[in-house]
Amino acid sequence: MASLTNNATAGVMYAGKMTTLITLSKTDITQAELDKCIQHIQTTATIVGVGDDTAGGFNTGASDVVHVLAEGVVPAVGADYGGATGVTSATVTCFFE
């Protein structure tokens, strides 16, 4: 990976891979809501993994928090994420490689 310096004429602060962990939160998230959020993320990023807060994986109508690991620029987080009413997204952490 290239090593860049930031001087007075260069606005580049970073170049490389970005990996972000976000949460999708709503009481009893449905499969349709999760699909809508995932499709929204995929407009600018690649999904690396999806996990949730229940045993045995995602349970439609039972999971309250879903964790999404994405590579690339993730769309801005917030309420009604990706058009899924009631689903709120938040950035947990962002890694730059």
C-alpha positions as CSV (number, residue, x, y, z in Angstrom):
1,M,0.0,0.0,0.0
2,A,1.2,3.5,-0.8
3,S,2.4,5.7,1.9
4,L,1.1,9.3,1.6
5,T,2.2,12.5,3.3
6,N,-0.1,15.5,3.9
7,N,1.5,18.7,2.8
8,A,0.1,22.2,2.3
9,T,-0.9,21.5,-1.3
10,A,-2.3,18.0,-0.9
11,G,-5.7,17.4,0.6
12,V,-5.1,13.6,0.9
13,M,-5.2,12.4,4.4
14,Y,-5.8,8.7,3.7
15,A,-5.5,6.1,1.0
16,G,-6.3,2.4,1.4
17,K,-9.0,0.0,2.6
18,M,-11.7,1.2,5.0
19,T,-13.7,-1.3,7.0
20,T,-16.6,-0.2,9.1
21,L,-18.7,-2.0,11.8
22,I,-22.2,-0.6,12.1
23,T,-25.2,-1.7,14.1
24,L,-28.8,-1.8,12.9
25,S,-31.2,-1.4,15.9
26,K,-34.9,-1.9,16.2
27,T,-37.1,-4.2,18.3
28,D,-37.9,-7.3,16.3
29,I,-36.2,-6.5,13.0
30,T,-37.9,-8.3,10.1
31,Q,-36.1,-9.9,7.2
32,A,-37.6,-7.3,4.8
33,E,-36.2,-4.5,7.0
34,L,-32.8,-6.1,7.1
35,D,-32.8,-6.7,3.4
36,K,-33.6,-3.0,2.8
37,C,-30.7,-1.9,5.0
38,I,-28.2,-4.3,3.5
39,Q,-29.2,-3.2,0.0
40,H,-28.7,0.4,1.1
41,I,-25.2,-0.4,2.4
42,Q,-24.3,-2.2,-0.8
43,T,-24.9,0.9,-2.9
44,T,-21.4,2.1,-1.8
45,A,-19.8,-0.7,0.2
46,T,-19.2,-4.5,0.1
47,I,-20.7,-6.5,2.9
48,V,-18.1,-8.6,4.7
49,G,-20.2,-10.1,7.4
50,V,-23.6,-9.9,9.2
51,G,-24.3,-11.0,12.8
52,D,-26.9,-10.4,15.4
53,D,-27.7,-10.5,19.1
54,T,-29.6,-13.8,19.2
55,A,-28.3,-17.4,19.4
56,G,-28.3,-19.2,16.1
57,G,-28.1,-16.3,13.8
58,F,-30.6,-13.8,12.6
59,N,-34.2,-14.5,13.7
60,T,-36.7,-12.4,11.8
61,G,-39.1,-10.7,14.1
62,A,-36.9,-11.5,17.2
63,S,-33.5,-9.9,16.6
64,D,-33.1,-6.4,18.0
65,V,-29.5,-5.5,17.0
66,V,-27.8,-6.6,13.8
67,H,-24.0,-6.0,13.3
68,V,-22.8,-5.4,9.7
69,L,-19.1,-5.4,8.7
70,A,-18.6,-3.5,5.5
71,E,-15.6,-2.7,3.3
72,G,-15.7,0.7,1.6
73,V,-17.6,3.9,2.2
74,V,-20.8,3.2,4.2
75,P,-23.8,5.5,3.6
76,A,-24.4,8.0,6.4
77,V,-25.9,6.4,9.5
78,G,-29.1,7.5,11.3
79,A,-32.8,6.9,11.7
80,D,-35.0,5.0,9.2
81,Y,-31.9,3.6,7.7
82,G,-32.0,2.9,4.0
83,G,-35.8,3.5,4.1
84,A,-36.5,0.9,6.7
85,T,-38.9,2.6,9.0
86,G,-37.8,2.5,12.7
87,V,-34.4,1.0,12.0
88,T,-31.6,3.2,13.4
89,S,-28.0,2.6,12.4
90,A,-24.8,3.7,14.2
91,T,-21.1,3.4,13.5
92,V,-19.4,1.2,16.1
93,T,-15.9,1.6,14.7
94,C,-14.0,2.3,11.5
95,F,-10.7,0.8,10.5
96,F,-8.3,2.2,8.0
97,E,-5.7,-0.2,6.5
